[in-house]
C-alpha cells in the first residue's frame, strides 16, 4: 500500500473522485482534459494509462463497466474506498502543511 500520494496521483484522484457534473464517473479522455484545465498538467494518453495501471494495482481506483459515450464505448474510472481514504488523508496533510507554512511565515525575514 502507498504511504502518501504523489502530487500527480492526488490530482488524478481528485478528478476521478469528483467525476462529472451529472454524477457519473470520468473516462480516460475526460480525465486527460481535466488534468490539463484544472491543474495545468499536460500529459499523453499512454503516460496517463501507465499511472492509472499503478493506481489500480495500489487499489486506489477501479475500472467500471463499459458505457457508450460520445459515439464510442468507454470505461469510466471510479475511486475505491481506499482511494477515498487516501484522497481525504492527502487533503488533510495539504491543509496541515499550508497552516504550518502560514504560521511560520510571520517569522520570515524580508
N, C-alpha and C positions, 0 to 999 in steps of 0.2 A: 504494500500500500504506500501511497505517497505521503511524505512528511508535510509538504506545503506545495501549493500550486505555484507554477511559474506565472509570470505576468501574462504570457500568451494563453496559457491554459485558463487563467482567470477570465480573460477577455472572451475566449471561446465558450466557456461555461456560462458566462453572463448572457451571451447572445442565445445560447441553446435554452437556458432556463427561462428567459423572458419570452421566447417564442414569438409567434405572430400576434397581431392585434386582435384577430378573431379567436384566439385561444389555441390554435393549432401549433404544432412544433415546426421548426425551420428545417428545410432540406439543405443540402450542401451548397447550392448556388446562393440561397438566401443568407446562409452563414457567411460565405465568402464576401458578399456585398456589404453586409452589416459590419463585419470586422473593419472594412475599409472606411465606411462612412462614420461609424461611431468611434472608432479607435485609431484611425489612420494607419492601420496595419494592412498593407497591400501584400498579398501572398499569392502563390499559384495554387491551382486546384490540387495538384499532386502533393504539394507540401502540406496543404490542409488535410488531405486524406491520410497522410502519414501521421499527423498529430492526432487525428480522430482515432486511428487504429490504436495508438498508445493510450489514449483516454478510455477507449473501450476495454483494453487489456487491464487498465487500472480501475475498472468498474466505476468510472465517473459518468459515462454516458452509455446509451444503448441505441441500437437501430430499431425503428418502429416498422410496422407493416408498410408495404408499398402502397402509395396513393397516386392518383392521376392529378397532376398539376401542370398548368401551362402547356398542355398537349403532350406531356411525357409522363412516364412512371418515375416517381421519386421516392426515396427512403428518408423520411424525417428522422431527426435525432432527438432524443429526449434525455434529460438528466436522470440518473438513478437516485435512490435515496441517499447513497453515499456521496454522490455528486452534489446533491443539495446541501448536505452537511459540510462538505469541503468548501463549497462556494460561500456558505454562511460564515464559516471559520475564517476564510480568506478576507471577507469583508470586515470581520471583527479585527483581524490583525492590521488591515489597512487603516481602519478608523483609529485604532490604538497608536499606530505609527504617526499618523497625522496629528493626533492630540499631543503626543510627546514632542514632536517637532515644533509645534506651535508653542508649547510650554517653554522649550529651550531657546526659541528664537529671541526671547526677551533678553537673553544673556549674550547674544551675538554682538561682537564688536564691529562697528561700522567704520 
